Amino acid sequence: MNNVQQNDPLLPGYSFNVHLVSGLTPIEKSGKFDFFIDRPKGLNGYIINLTYAGQGTIYRNDESFNCYPGDFVLFPPKEPHLYGRKEDESNWFHFWIYFRPKSTWKYLLSWENRIEKTGFYRPNTKVKEELEQLFIKIVEVGQSTTIYSENLAMSMLEQFLIRRAQETSNTHPPNIDTRVLQVCNYLIDTLDEHEFMLDTVAQKVCLSTSRIAHIFKDQMGMSIGEWRQEQRVSRAKILLQTTNMSIADIGRSIGFEDQLYFSRIFKKRIGLSPQKYRYSTQEQHERKIQNVNSLYFFDKQNNTNSLT
């Protein structure tokens, strides 16, 4: 039996082969979406859920917990997903954002309250409305068809994660070593250079190659080479979305002299070739429009559903 790729992220089979996608899942008892999400191997990126109305239940091995309006749940990569409408509830409306984070978000994605690795956050009354409104706004921006909408949604998501961290941390988050920041700045400034020498990077910060490699990976969660590759691909994505530059010219602008090698690296990271990624951008925007038309916003005051 052939597997058909699902284009609707609310239904099973959607690949989540994107950098950021968002939406609202309107679960009503016996309705179209009234089924349990079951992903034993999780996803490659993160998902944050915000319960807006009703209640849902999250299962993790032999444990479970219920989500009430205002609760946020964070599923990290590869963490199993098993959740759905709470059995005795008539509905569960939850907003969600799937994303692949920037490398500098490492400390923002380590939530204090967890079952296994699944994070849970219930904001206090003081910030509940602020964080809820910000999260919903990110969902809306993430569904926008305008240029740079994904970049804007990612920036707003970083703001949300920082505000959450501010409210939950009694101490200042660990500062990133200035030498690591120097390395990041140097790598960004030299993305167009074909040759990459770890010795040169180490000399910039007056450390041995092994020492700077250790410090960088400890603080950034990946090697220097992996971080540089991530930045190159991120820049290529922006150029593919916003310019008419040829694939070869984009590759050269980020240090790839061989177009085929650039395409191979890009596809390994993103899941699509540069050409298909460029073509898919408009298709994704069209799907987002269809998605918006199919989503419901729950009116808590009137207890009715209305299309956005």
One Martini backbone bead per residue (centre of mass of N, CA, C, O) as a GRO file, in nm:
protein
  308
    1MET     BB    1   0.095   0.036   0.024
    2ASN     BB    2   0.071   0.365  -0.030
    3ASN     BB    3   0.212   0.657   0.084
    4VAL     BB    4   0.039   0.950   0.171
    5GLN     BB    5   0.084   1.273   0.192
    6GLN     BB    6  -0.001   1.499   0.436
    7ASN     BB    7  -0.123   1.848   0.431
    8ASP     BB    8  -0.259   1.818   0.714
    9PRO     BB    9  -0.154   1.881   1.044
   10LEU     BB   10  -0.427   1.756   1.185
   11LEU     BB   11  -0.337   1.493   1.044
   12PRO     BB   12  -0.235   1.200   0.982
   13GLY     BB   13   0.092   1.208   0.800
   14TYR     BB   14   0.234   1.451   0.861
   15SER     BB   15   0.578   1.551   0.828
   16PHE     BB   16   0.708   1.821   0.939
   17ASN     BB   17   0.891   1.953   0.683
   18VAL     BB   18   0.962   2.218   0.868
   19HIS     BB   19   1.042   2.500   1.061
   20LEU     BB   20   0.736   2.626   1.075
   21VAL     BB   21   0.423   2.539   1.242
   22SER     BB   22   0.068   2.625   1.284
   23GLY     BB   23  -0.227   2.600   1.517
   24LEU     BB   24  -0.565   2.465   1.555
   25THR     BB   25  -0.725   2.218   1.762
   26PRO     BB   26  -1.074   2.123   1.729
   27ILE     BB   27  -1.196   1.934   1.981
   28GLU     BB   28  -1.482   1.722   1.953
   29LYS     BB   29  -1.700   1.515   2.037
   30SER     BB   30  -1.708   1.305   1.759
   31GLY     BB   31  -1.521   1.445   1.582
   32LYS     BB   32  -1.278   1.474   1.344
   33PHE     BB   33  -1.043   1.522   1.596
   34ASP     BB   34  -1.135   1.264   1.781
   35PHE     BB   35  -0.816   1.176   1.856
   36PHE     BB   36  -0.521   1.019   1.916
   37ILE     BB   37  -0.201   1.107   1.956
   38ASP     BB   38   0.054   0.875   1.804
   39ARG     BB   39   0.413   0.912   1.866
   40PRO     BB   40   0.662   0.708   1.960
   41LYS     BB   41   0.909   0.901   1.812
   42GLY     BB   42   0.806   1.155   1.741
   43LEU     BB   43   1.000   1.436   1.645
   44ASN     BB   44   1.248   1.655   1.516
   45GLY     BB   45   1.100   1.863   1.678
   46TYR     BB   46   0.913   2.101   1.835
   47ILE     BB   47   0.627   2.120   2.071
   48ILE     BB   48   0.371   2.359   2.153
   49ASN     BB   49   0.103   2.365   2.385
   50LEU     BB   50  -0.224   2.537   2.413
   51THR     BB   51  -0.475   2.560   2.626
   52TYR     BB   52  -0.802   2.715   2.569
   53ALA     BB   53  -1.014   2.469   2.592
   54GLY     BB   54  -1.084   2.259   2.805
   55GLN     BB   55  -0.946   1.917   2.796
   56GLY     BB   56  -0.641   1.731   2.832
   57THR     BB   57  -0.437   1.431   2.780
   58ILE     BB   58  -0.119   1.320   2.902
   59TYR     BB   59   0.092   1.052   2.807
   60ARG     BB   60   0.357   0.873   3.012
   61ASN     BB   61   0.351   0.581   3.030
   62ASP     BB   62   0.219   0.555   3.363
   63GLU     BB   63   0.161   0.853   3.311
   64SER     BB   64  -0.050   1.152   3.382
   65PHE     BB   65  -0.198   1.464   3.252
   66ASN     BB   66  -0.378   1.761   3.275
   67CYS     BB   67  -0.517   2.020   3.065
   68TYR     BB   68  -0.564   2.357   3.108
   69PRO     BB   69  -0.642   2.661   3.072
   70GLY     BB   70  -0.307   2.796   3.006
   71ASP     BB   71  -0.150   2.549   2.934
   72PHE     BB   72   0.181   2.421   2.880
   73VAL     BB   73   0.344   2.206   2.629
   74LEU     BB   74   0.662   2.025   2.587
   75PHE     BB   75   0.801   1.869   2.295
   76PRO     BB   76   1.068   1.711   2.224
   77PRO     BB   77   1.273   1.550   2.047
   78LYS     BB   78   1.170   1.207   2.033
   79GLU     BB   79   0.924   1.244   2.200
   80PRO     BB   80   0.658   1.098   2.291
   81HIS     BB   81   0.317   1.092   2.164
   82LEU     BB   82   0.022   1.107   2.395
   83TYR     BB   83  -0.289   1.256   2.304
   84GLY     BB   84  -0.611   1.405   2.426
   85ARG     BB   85  -0.916   1.408   2.510
   86LYS     BB   86  -1.080   1.420   2.781
   87GLU     BB   87  -1.308   1.191   2.847
   88ASP     BB   88  -1.519   1.401   3.021
   89GLU     BB   89  -1.495   1.594   2.777
   90SER     BB   90  -1.629   1.786   2.506
   91ASN     BB   91  -1.342   1.946   2.481
   92TRP     BB   92  -1.027   2.046   2.288
   93PHE     BB   93  -0.850   2.345   2.265
   94HIS     BB   94  -0.536   2.373   2.076
   95PHE     BB   95  -0.254   2.531   2.045
   96TRP     BB   96   0.029   2.521   1.803
   97ILE     BB   97   0.398   2.472   1.778
   98TYR     BB   98   0.623   2.398   1.526
   99PHE     BB   99   0.991   2.361   1.570
  100ARG     BB  100   1.324   2.475   1.485
  101PRO     BB  101   1.568   2.578   1.665
  102LYS     BB  102   1.788   2.772   1.779
  103SER     BB  103   2.091   2.720   1.925
  104THR     BB  104   2.042   2.958   2.153
  105TRP     BB  105   1.781   2.793   2.301
  106LYS     BB  106   1.867   2.579   2.505
  107TYR     BB  107   1.774   2.716   2.789
  108LEU     BB  108   1.467   2.769   2.695
  109LEU     BB  109   1.410   2.428   2.662
  110SER     BB  110   1.447   2.386   2.987
  111TRP     BB  111   1.213   2.267   3.170
  112GLU     BB  112   1.131   2.214   3.499
  113ASN     BB  113   0.864   2.066   3.436
  114ARG     BB  114   0.851   1.699   3.424
  115ILE     BB  115   0.778   1.416   3.210
  116GLU     BB  116   1.046   1.322   3.160
  117LYS     BB  117   1.073   1.543   2.871
  118THR     BB  118   0.802   1.666   2.929
  119GLY     BB  119   0.682   1.979   2.941
  120PHE     BB  120   0.547   2.207   3.205
  121TYR     BB  121   0.319   2.508   3.210
  122ARG     BB  122   0.177   2.725   3.473
  123PRO     BB  123   0.081   3.027   3.485
  124ASN     BB  124   0.036   3.297   3.639
  125THR     BB  125  -0.191   3.546   3.654
  126LYS     BB  126   0.000   3.785   3.566
  127VAL     BB  127   0.094   3.620   3.272
  128LYS     BB  128  -0.121   3.454   3.126
  129GLU     BB  129  -0.239   3.654   2.912
  130GLU     BB  130   0.023   3.739   2.777
  131LEU     BB  131   0.118   3.453   2.680
  132GLU     BB  132  -0.135   3.372   2.529
  133GLN     BB  133  -0.142   3.607   2.322
  134LEU     BB  134   0.139   3.561   2.206
  135PHE     BB  135   0.098   3.272   2.107
  136ILE     BB  136  -0.141   3.330   1.914
  137LYS     BB  137   0.016   3.531   1.739
  138ILE     BB  138   0.221   3.327   1.635
  139VAL     BB  139   0.020   3.148   1.492
  140GLU     BB  140  -0.077   3.365   1.293
  141VAL     BB  141   0.199   3.432   1.167
  142GLY     BB  142   0.265   3.134   1.080
  143GLN     BB  143   0.005   3.157   0.866
  144SER     BB  144   0.125   3.351   0.694
  145THR     BB  145   0.196   3.485   0.348
  146THR     BB  146   0.419   3.663   0.411
  147ILE     BB  147   0.706   3.797   0.414
  148TYR     BB  148   0.890   3.677   0.687
  149SER     BB  149   0.693   3.517   0.876
  150GLU     BB  150   0.884   3.303   0.994
  151ASN     BB  151   1.087   3.498   1.121
  152LEU     BB  152   0.884   3.643   1.303
  153ALA     BB  153   0.782   3.394   1.458
  154MET     BB  154   1.058   3.319   1.577
  155SER     BB  155   1.102   3.584   1.734
  156MET     BB  156   0.843   3.558   1.908
  157LEU     BB  157   0.915   3.285   2.032
  158GLU     BB  158   1.163   3.385   2.181
  159GLN     BB  159   1.007   3.583   2.356
  160PHE     BB  160   0.832   3.376   2.498
  161LEU     BB  161   1.066   3.206   2.623
  162ILE     BB  162   1.186   3.439   2.787
  163ARG     BB  163   0.937   3.510   2.958
  164ARG     BB  164   0.912   3.235   3.087
  165ALA     BB  165   1.196   3.232   3.214
  166GLN     BB  166   1.159   3.483   3.392
  167GLU     BB  167   0.914   3.352   3.564
  168THR     BB  168   1.087   3.070   3.657
  169SER     BB  169   1.352   3.220   3.741
  170ASN     BB  170   1.577   3.283   4.023
  171THR     BB  171   1.801   3.290   3.813
  172HIS     BB  172   2.044   3.342   3.608
  173PRO     BB  173   2.133   3.259   3.321
  174PRO     BB  174   2.369   3.133   3.152
  175ASN     BB  175   2.644   3.255   3.023
  176ILE     BB  176   2.797   3.318   2.738
  177ASP     BB  177   3.087   3.282   2.624
  178THR     BB  178   3.276   3.517   2.465
  179ARG     BB  179   3.430   3.312   2.284
  180VAL     BB  180   3.179   3.196   2.153
  181LEU     BB  181   3.077   3.461   2.032
  182GLN     BB  182   3.325   3.507   1.856
  183VAL     BB  183   3.288   3.258   1.684
  184CYS     BB  184   3.007   3.323   1.573
  185ASN     BB  185   3.085   3.590   1.436
  186TYR     BB  186   3.303   3.473   1.252
  187LEU     BB  187   3.124   3.268   1.101
  188ILE     BB  188   2.923   3.473   0.985
  189ASP     BB  189   3.147   3.650   0.830
  190THR     BB  190   3.253   3.350   0.677
  191LEU     BB  191   3.037   3.189   0.497
  192ASP     BB  192   3.178   3.238   0.201
  193GLU     BB  193   3.394   3.045   0.282
  194HIS     BB  194   3.524   2.746   0.187
  195GLU     BB  195   3.722   2.741   0.411
  196PHE     BB  196   3.756   2.542   0.722
  197MET     BB  197   3.943   2.622   1.023
  198LEU     BB  198   3.991   2.543   1.349
  199ASP     BB  199   4.258   2.685   1.400
  200THR     BB  200   4.160   2.972   1.335
  201VAL     BB  201   3.944   2.988   1.551
  202ALA     BB  202   4.131   2.939   1.797
  203GLN     BB  203   4.313   3.190   1.750
  204LYS     BB  204   4.091   3.410   1.798
  205VAL     BB  205   4.074   3.291   2.125
  206CYS     BB  206   4.335   3.160   2.248
  207LEU     BB  207   4.296   2.844   2.180
  208SER     BB  208   4.255   2.534   2.159
  209THR     BB  209   4.082   2.321   1.969
  210SER     BB  210   3.973   2.140   2.199
  211ARG     BB  211   3.871   2.364   2.391
  212ILE     BB  212   3.672   2.518   2.204
  213ALA     BB  213   3.507   2.269   2.127
  214HIS     BB  214   3.406   2.208   2.412
  215ILE     BB  215   3.276   2.478   2.489
  216PHE     BB  216   3.083   2.504   2.251
  217LYS     BB  217   2.919   2.239   2.289
  218ASP     BB  218   2.828   2.294   2.581
  219GLN     BB  219   2.669   2.573   2.504
  220MET     BB  220   2.530   2.491   2.203
  221GLY     BB  221   2.489   2.163   2.142
  222MET     BB  222   2.726   2.183   1.924
  223SER     BB  223   2.933   2.199   1.686
  224ILE     BB  224   3.099   2.415   1.495
  225GLY     BB  225   3.032   2.284   1.223
  226GLU     BB  226   2.723   2.257   1.271
  227TRP     BB  227   2.664   2.556   1.317
  228ARG     BB  228   2.764   2.656   1.043
  229GLN     BB  229   2.571   2.487   0.875
  230GLU     BB  230   2.312   2.611   0.988
  231GLN     BB  231   2.369   2.903   0.887
  232ARG     BB  232   2.388   2.842   0.587
  233VAL     BB  233   2.103   2.724   0.550
  234SER     BB  234   1.946   2.967   0.660
  235ARG     BB  235   2.043   3.166   0.445
  236ALA     BB  236   1.942   3.006   0.202
  237LYS     BB  237   1.642   3.021   0.270
  238ILE     BB  238   1.613   3.326   0.245
  239LEU     BB  239   1.713   3.348  -0.052
  240LEU     BB  240   1.495   3.157  -0.172
  241GLN     BB  241   1.246   3.337  -0.073
  242THR     BB  242   1.370   3.656  -0.159
  243THR     BB  243   1.507   3.559  -0.433
  244ASN     BB  244   1.654   3.507  -0.782
  245MET     BB  245   1.876   3.341  -0.728
  246SER     BB  246   2.072   3.107  -0.796
  247ILE     BB  247   2.175   2.817  -0.668
  248ALA     BB  248   2.477   2.862  -0.719
  249ASP     BB  249   2.497   3.150  -0.593
  250ILE     BB  250   2.402   3.071  -0.314
  251GLY     BB  251   2.620   2.867  -0.255
  252ARG     BB  252   2.861   3.068  -0.286
  253SER     BB  253   2.762   3.273  -0.058
  254ILE     BB  254   2.815   3.003   0.156
  255GLY     BB  255   3.078   2.821   0.041
  256PHE     BB  256   2.971   2.668  -0.231
  257GLU     BB  257   3.110   2.549  -0.526
  258ASP     BB  258   2.922   2.296  -0.520
  259GLN     BB  259   2.602   2.247  -0.606
  260LEU     BB  260   2.555   1.947  -0.534
  261TYR     BB  261   2.658   1.967  -0.245
  262PHE     BB  262   2.464   2.180  -0.150
  263SER     BB  263   2.204   2.019  -0.210
  264ARG     BB  264   2.271   1.782  -0.021
  265ILE     BB  265   2.289   1.942   0.244
  266PHE     BB  266   2.011   2.076   0.233
  267LYS     BB  267   1.840   1.815   0.219
  268LYS     BB  268   1.939   1.690   0.485
  269ARG     BB  269   1.824   1.930   0.663
  270ILE     BB  270   1.522   1.987   0.518
  271GLY     BB  271   1.418   1.756   0.279
  272LEU     BB  272   1.494   1.951   0.038
  273SER     BB  273   1.563   2.091  -0.227
  274PRO     BB  274   1.619   2.404  -0.321
  275GLN     BB  275   1.411   2.405  -0.551
  276LYS     BB  276   1.173   2.279  -0.390
  277TYR     BB  277   1.170   2.486  -0.167
  278ARG     BB  278   1.101   2.729  -0.341
  279TYR     BB  279   0.831   2.608  -0.454
  280SER     BB  280   0.698   2.538  -0.166
  281THR     BB  281   0.640   2.812  -0.040
  282GLN     BB  282   0.374   2.876  -0.190
  283GLU     BB  283   0.229   2.614  -0.112
  284GLN     BB  284   0.235   2.663   0.192
  285HIS     BB  285   0.068   2.921   0.186
  286GLU     BB  286  -0.186   2.792   0.065
  287ARG     BB  287  -0.227   2.587   0.297
  288LYS     BB  288  -0.260   2.797   0.520
  289ILE     BB  289  -0.519   2.915   0.414
  290GLN     BB  290  -0.681   2.652   0.437
  291ASN     BB  291  -0.633   2.619   0.737
  292VAL     BB  292  -0.765   2.877   0.837
  293ASN     BB  293  -1.048   2.800   0.714
  294SER     BB  294  -1.058   2.527   0.916
  295LEU     BB  295  -1.041   2.695   1.163
  296TYR     BB  296  -1.110   2.750   1.512
  297PHE     BB  297  -1.247   2.988   1.733
  298PHE     BB  298  -1.293   3.006   2.073
  299ASP     BB  299  -1.572   3.134   2.251
  300LYS     BB  300  -1.586   3.170   2.588
  301GLN     BB  301  -1.834   3.353   2.628
  302ASN     BB  302  -2.043   3.206   2.404
  303ASN     BB  303  -1.979   2.904   2.330
  304THR     BB  304  -1.857   2.939   2.031
  305ASN     BB  305  -1.800   2.911   1.685
  306SER     BB  306  -1.549   3.071   1.467
  307LEU     BB  307  -1.432   3.195   1.194
  308THR     BB  308  -1.136   3.360   1.079
   0.00000   0.00000   0.00000
